[in-house]
Amino acid sequence: MTDQRSFARTVSAFSLAVIASCALTFVVMLLAGSPAVQPQRVLDQDALARAVLNHVDSADFAKPPTIDDVICPASVPVEAGREFECKVEGVGDGSKSGHAWVKVKVEDDQGGLSLG
């Protein structure tokens, strides 16, 4: 009878250890894969401003615009299909407006952009 109780206790202890390790593994996998835990990726503002600046037509400006003249939304998430506009505010004169709008679309989850 003593051997049966010892065996039952061993099986119970082993079962509890297996259940605990499975629960711990589940929690770790849940936290590691949860989008709320992972930081949101955003576009690099300097690279975005350079891309927009390279896309504008300098004929709209009396003086060529600089990277400081580009105004884009802050912290744009890297999500395929997201669209937004950036404004370039430079120096104009009587015949040149001194500003331009550039439509930007995030093409893929790697941050590829199309400008139009």
C-alpha positions, 0 to 999 in steps of 0.5 A: 500500500505504501508503494502505491501512495509513493507512486501516486505522489510521484505521478502527481508531482510529475504531472504538476511539473509538466503543467507548470512548464506548459503554462510558463511556455504558453505565457512566454510565447503569448507575450513574445508574439503579442503585437501590444508588447512589440514596439510599433515600427515607424518611418525614419523622419530624416529618410522620409524628408530626404525622399520627399525633397528629392521628389519635388520639382525645384521649379516651384521654388525661388530658392531650392528647398532644404530638408528643414522645409519638409513637413511630414506627419510625425511617427508614421507607422510602417503599415502597407497601404498607409497614405499621407501627404507631406508639405514642402514650404520653401521660398517663393516669389511672384511667379513661384509658389514656394510650396508643394504637396507630395503624396506618400504611400507605404508600399510594404512592411519594410518601409518601401515608399511610393511618392506621387 
